[in-house]
């Protein structure tokens, strides 16, 4: 089984995604969270710190990281365990330090996730569960149940300037 870690960096109501090159063998031409395979003897958190530095040039504050969820794909020798982590704090400005893997990186607003090709469809749902997007999640629940929410919080980075009817739970 392959152990993979990915990290969700969230800032100002947006999440940092990387675009996998169209020439990649696995999951080509889709958006994903930055990350990669854990090396032998490495914990998920150690692998996460190494991958965030290698791919983005940032140093994560380990105490600020918490597991958001786990994805499982494949079976047998091809089985993959993907630990999805939320990173609350880091040092440095993210840049694409792995151009052989990613042809772009971008800060993406929660309302834009549904229109992007993502490596795993459940990724949008995991991002919606982040505390930073609670306001958007509330709007999604209200929109889905066809109720009116007169209490829009314009201070919420995920919702400011966003039409609540455009936010979907995918």
VOBA-1610 file (N, C-alpha, C; in pm, whole numbers, padded with zeros to 5 digits, always signed):
BEGIN
Unk+00084-00118+00000Unk+00000+00000+00000Unk+00088+00125+00000Unk+00048+00222-00081Unk+00117+00349-00088Unk+00052+00447+00008Unk+00132+00518+00085Unk+00080+00620+00176Unk+00113+00756+00117Unk+00008+00835+00095Unk+00020+00968+00036Unk-00038+01068+00134Unk+00021+01186+00141Unk-00032+01294+00224Unk-00056+01416+00137Unk-00162+01490+00170Unk-00190+01616+00103Unk-00223+01719+00209Unk-00197+01845+00176Unk-00219+01952+00273Unk-00307+02063+00221Unk-00404+02103+00302Unk-00494+02214+00268Unk-00445+02340+00338Unk-00388+02430+00259Unk-00351+02561+00309Unk-00465+02656+00274Unk-00522+02723+00374Unk-00636+02811+00354Unk-00598+02951+00398Unk-00632+03049+00313Unk-00601+03188+00344Unk-00705+03279+00277Unk-00761+03369+00353Unk-00857+03467+00300Unk-00971+03402+00220Unk-01025+03294+00273Unk-01139+03229+00208Unk-01105+03150+00083Unk-00978+03122+00062Unk-00936+03044-00056Unk-00843+02932-00011Unk-00839+02827-00091Unk-00753+02712-00064Unk-00650+02700-00176Unk-00528+02664-00142Unk-00423+02652-00242Unk-00431+02515-00309Unk-00444+02516-00440Unk-00446+02393-00519Unk-00330+02394-00618Unk-00288+02275-00657Unk-00186+02259-00761Unk-00250+02190-00880Unk-00207+02226-00999Unk-00260+02163-01120Unk-00157+02062-01169Unk-00199+01935-01174Unk-00109+01829-01219Unk-00089+01837-01370Unk+00034+01824-01410Unk+00067+01832-01553Unk-00013+01730-01634Unk-00052+01765-01757Unk-00124+01670-01843Unk-00041+01546-01877Unk+00090+01553-01860Unk+00178+01441-01892Unk+00198+01344-01775Unk+00140+01374-01659Unk+00154+01286-01543Unk+00083+01153-01570Unk+00142+01044-01527Unk+00083+00912-01546Unk-00041+00895-01458Unk-00031+00934-01333Unk-00145+00922-01241Unk-00215+01057-01229Unk-00345+01057-01250Unk-00429+01176-01236Unk-00376+01296-01314Unk-00364+01284-01445Unk-00314+01397-01524Unk-00420+01506-01541Unk-00373+01629-01554Unk-00455+01744-01594Unk-00573+01772-01501Unk-00553+01756-01369Unk-00656+01787-01271Unk-00595+01871-01158Unk-00682+01935-01082Unk-00640+02014-00965Unk-00641+01924-00843Unk-00547+01949-00752Unk-00532+01866-00633Unk-00473+01951-00522Unk-00477+01898-00402Unk-00403+01958-00291Unk-00256+01921-00309Unk-00164+02006-00267Unk-00022+01970-00276Unk+00010+01856-00180Unk+00108+01775-00216Unk+00149+01664-00131Unk+00220+01558-00210Unk+00236+01441-00149Unk+00305+01332-00217Unk+00319+01212-00127Unk+00400+01115-00172Unk+00417+00988-00102Unk+00506+01002+00020Unk+00466+00930+00125Unk+00550+00921+00244Unk+00666+00827+00213Unk+00782+00859+00263Unk+00899+00773+00245Unk+00904+00671+00359Unk+00979+00564+00339Unk+00991+00459+00440Unk+01034+00518+00574Unk+00963+00481+00680Unk+00996+00527+00815Unk+00946+00666+00850Unk+00878+00731+00757Unk+00829+00867+00779Unk+00684+00863+00827Unk+00651+00944+00927Unk+00511+00957+00968Unk+00440+01045+00864Unk+00307+01043+00868Unk+00232+01129+00775Unk+00268+01275+00795Unk+00280+01317+00920Unk+00311+01458+00948Unk+00451+01494+00900Unk+00547+01405+00917Unk+00682+01429+00866Unk+00681+01439+00713Unk+00607+01349+00649Unk+00597+01351+00503Unk+00529+01480+00456Unk+00426+01521+00528Unk+00355+01644+00494Unk+00449+01765+00499Unk+00525+01774+00606Unk+00620+01886+00620Unk+00723+01885+00506Unk+00776+01768+00475Unk+00875+01757+00368Unk+00814+01793+00233Unk+00696+01738+00203Unk+00631+01765+00074Unk+00594+01912+00058Unk+00544+01976+00163Unk+00506+02118+00152Unk+00630+02204+00125Unk+00743+02164+00184Unk+00866+02240+00158Unk+00918+02212+00017Unk+00919+02085-00025Unk+00969+02051-00157Unk+00884+02112-00268Unk+00751+02104-00254Unk+00663+02148-00363Unk+00632+02297-00361Unk+00624+02356-00240Unk+00579+02495-00229Unk+00680+02590-00164Unk+00784+02533-00102Unk+00883+02618-00036Unk+00837+02675+00097Unk+00735+02616+00157Unk+00687+02664+00286Unk+00723+02565+00396Unk+00736+02616+00516Unk+00759+02533+00634Unk+00630+02536+00715Unk+00570+02419+00733Unk+00445+02415+00808Unk+00476+02417+00958Unk+00383+02474+01035Unk+00392+02469+01179Unk+00318+02340+01218Unk+00395+02239+01257Unk+00340+02104+01278Unk+00224+02104+01377Unk+00232+02186+01481Unk+00126+02190+01582Unk-00005+02242+01524Unk-00001+02310+01410Unk-00123+02367+01351Unk-00191+02270+01254Unk-00128+02156+01229Unk-00182+02061+01132Unk-00274+01961+01201Unk-00386+01932+01137Unk-00478+01831+01188Unk-00534+01752+01071Unk-00558+01624+01095Unk-00608+01539+00987Unk-00753+01575+00959Unk-00780+01603+00833Unk-00914+01638+00787Unk-00992+01513+00746Unk-00921+01415+00692Unk-00987+01292+00648Unk-00888+01199+00583Unk-00938+01083+00543Unk-00857+00982+00476Unk-00935+00930+00356Unk-00867+00918+00244Unk-00925+00860+00124Unk-00853+00728+00095Unk-00927+00632+00045Unk-00867+00504+00004Unk-00903+00481-00141Unk-00804+00440-00220Unk-00828+00412-00362Unk-00750+00288-00400Unk-00800+00216-00498Unk-00731+00098-00550Unk-00735-00019-00453Unk-00667-00126-00495Unk-00661-00246-00412Unk-00530-00318-00437Unk-00498-00410-00349Unk-00376-00489-00362Unk-00252-00401-00360Unk-00158-00431-00451Unk-00034-00354-00457Unk-00055-00210-00500Unk-00166-00183-00567Unk-00195-00048-00614Unk-00278+00033-00514Unk-00307-00023-00398Unk-00389+00047-00298Unk-00316+00174-00252Unk-00395+00279-00236Unk-00341+00407-00192Unk-00422+00456-00072Unk-00351+00498+00031Unk-00409+00560+00151Unk-00368+00706+00144Unk-00465+00796+00133Unk-00436+00939+00122Unk-00481+01010+00250Unk-00387+01059+00327Unk-00417+01138+00445Unk-00431+01284+00402Unk-00548+01341+00427Unk-00575+01481+00392Unk-00565+01564+00520Unk-00474+01660+00520Unk-00445+01740+00639Unk-00481+01886+00617Unk-00530+01948+00721Unk-00549+02093+00723Unk-00426+02152+00788Unk-00369+02253+00725Unk-00251+02320+00779Unk-00294+02460+00819Unk-00293+02486+00948Unk-00340+02614+00998Unk-00239+02726+00988Unk-00110+02692+00991Unk-00008+02797+00991Unk+00117+02746+00921Unk+00181+02834+00848Unk+00304+02801+00778Unk+00388+02926+00765Unk+00515+02906+00733Unk+00610+03015+00715Unk+00655+03015+00570Unk+00648+03130+00506Unk+00688+03143+00367Unk+00570+03165+00276Unk+00600+03208+00154Unk+00496+03229+00053Unk+00501+03114-00046Unk+00388+03045-00064Unk+00388+02930-00155Unk+00422+02969-00298Unk+00515+02894-00356Unk+00550+02908-00497Unk+00563+02767-00555Unk+00552+02755-00684Unk+00563+02624-00749Unk+00709+02584-00759Unk+00754+02504-00663Unk+00891+02455-00664Unk+00903+02316-00725Unk+00792+02267-00783Unk+00794+02135-00847Unk+00730+02145-00985Unk+00790+02228-01075Unk+00729+02247-01207Unk+00724+02120-01293Unk+00805+02020-01259Unk+00799+01893-01331Unk+00672+01814-01294Unk+00611+01849-01181Unk+00488+01782-01136Unk+00363+01867-01162Unk+00376+01997-01140Unk+00260+02088-01149Unk+00290+02200-01249Unk+00195+02227-01335Unk+00216+02339-01429Unk+00152+02468-01378Unk+00084+02463-01262Unk+00024+02583-01206Unk-00012+02558-01060Unk-00015+02666-00982Unk-00073+02664-00849Unk-00166+02784-00842Unk-00271+02774-00760Unk-00365+02885-00753Unk-00442+02880-00621Unk-00473+03000-00570Unk-00564+03013-00458Unk-00704+03010-00517Unk-00785+02916-00472Unk-00918+02895-00530Unk-01024+02916-00423Unk-01122+03000-00453Unk-01233+03023-00362Unk-01324+02902-00356Unk-01391+02886-00244Unk-01477+02770-00225Unk-01586+02762-00331Unk-01635+02877-00376Unk-01743+02876-00476Unk-01694+02831-00613Unk-01562+02827-00634Unk-01505+02785-00762Unk-01477+02635-00770Unk-01477+02567-00656Unk-01437+02426-00654Unk-01524+02337-00743Unk-01653+02363-00746Unk-01744+02278-00823Unk-01721+02283-00973Unk-01654+02389-01020Unk-01632+02403-01164Unk-01496+02353-01210Unk-01414+02305-01116Unk-01279+02258-01151Unk-01274+02107-01159Unk-01192+02054-01251Unk-01168+01909-01249Unk-01073+01878-01132Unk-01124+01803-01034Unk-01047+01771-00914Unk-01003+01625-00918Unk-00889+01597-00855Unk-00835+01462-00855Unk-00931+01363-00790Unk-00998+01404-00684Unk-01097+01321-00616Unk-01222+01406-00597Unk-01337+01356-00639Unk-01460+01431-00627Unk-01493+01468-00483Unk-01450+01385-00389Unk-01479+01410-00248Unk-01396+01526-00193Unk-01296+01570-00267Unk-01212+01679-00222Unk-01293+01805-00192Unk-01388+01838-00278Unk-01471+01957-00255Unk-01549+01944-00125Unk-01603+01825-00097Unk-01677+01805+00027Unk-01587+01819+00148Unk-01464+01768+00139Unk-01370+01781+00251Unk-01336+01928+00275Unk-01315+02003+00170Unk-01284+02145+00184Unk-01402+02219+00246Unk-01522+02185+00206Unk-01641+02247+00264Unk-01648+02224+00415Unk-01587+02116+00464Unk-01594+02084+00607Unk-01494+02163+00690Unk-01404+02237+00627Unk-01307+02315+00701Unk-01376+02426+00780Unk-01333+02452+00904Unk-01395+02558+00984Unk-01393+02694+00915Unk-01291+02722+00835Unk-01280+02850+00766Unk-01397+02873+00671Unk-01462+02764+00628Unk-01571+02775+00532Unk-01707+02746+00595Unk-01716+02761+00729Unk-01842+02733+00798Unk-01955+02820+00745Unk-01927+02947+00720Unk-02031+03037+00668Unk-02082+02987+00535Unk-01993+02947+00446Unk-02034+02896+00315Unk-02111+02766+00330Unk-02069+02681+00425Unk-02139+02556+00447Unk-02281+02584+00496Unk-02296+02684+00584Unk-02430+02719+00632Unk-02516+02763+00516Unk-02461+02845+00426Unk-02536+02889+00309Unk-02575+02771+00222Unk-02485+02676+00207Unk-02513+02558+00124Unk-02629+02480+00182Unk-02627+02460+00314Unk-02736+02386+00378Unk-02868+02460+00362Unk-02864+02592+00375Unk-02985+02673+00361Unk-03035+02667+00218Unk-02944+02683+00121Unk-02982+02679-00019Unk-03040+02542-00055Unk-02975+02435-00005Unk-03022+02300-00036Unk-03160+02272+00019Unk-03197+02336+00132Unk-03327+02310+00191Unk-03430+02415+00152Unk-03391+02505+00058Unk-03481+02608+00006Unk-03536+02699+00115Unk-03456+02728+00216Unk-03496+02822+00320Unk-03422+02952+00297Unk-03472+03059+00354Unk-03406+03189+00339Unk-03317+03214+00460Unk-03196+03262+00436Unk-03104+03297+00544Unk-03079+03446+00537Unk-03142+03519+00623Unk-03124+03664+00623Unk-03001+03707+00698Unk-02928+03614+00759Unk-02815+03651+00842Unk-02681+03629+00776Unk-02665+03664+00650Unk-02538+03647+00582Unk-02429+03726+00655Unk-02319+03663+00682Unk-02208+03725+00751Unk-02108+03775+00647Unk-02109+03903+00618Unk-02021+03957+00514Unk-01876+03959+00558Unk-01849+03935+00687Unk-01712+03929+00732Unk-01649+03793+00705Unk-01730+03696+00667Unk-01680+03562+00636Unk-01605+03568+00504Unk-01477+03531+00504Unk-01397+03536+00382Unk-01450+03449+00272Unk-01516+03340+00307Unk-01570+03250+00206Unk-01696+03305+00142Unk-01766+03396+00212Unk-01897+03441+00164Unk-01899+03584+00116Unk-01805+03665+00158Unk-01808+03806+00121Unk-01811+03821-00030Unk-01911+03888-00080Unk-01922+03911-00223Unk-01965+03790-00302Unk-02008+03684-00235Unk-02048+03562-00303Unk-02199+03547-00297Unk-02259+03513-00407Unk-02401+03485-00411Unk-02422+03348-00347Unk-02493+03342-00231Unk-02509+03214-00163Unk-02570+03106-00250Unk-02650+03142-00348Unk-02711+03039-00433Unk-02608+02972-00525Unk-02488+03032-00537Unk-02385+02972-00623Unk-02298+02872-00548Unk-02314+02862-00414Unk-02234+02770-00336Unk-02305+02636-00331Unk-02232+02530-00371Unk-02290+02396-00376Unk-02209+02301-00289Unk-02274+02204-00236Unk-02209+02093-00169Unk-02198+01982-00270Unk-02075+01956-00316Unk-02054+01854-00420Unk-02023+01719-00360
//
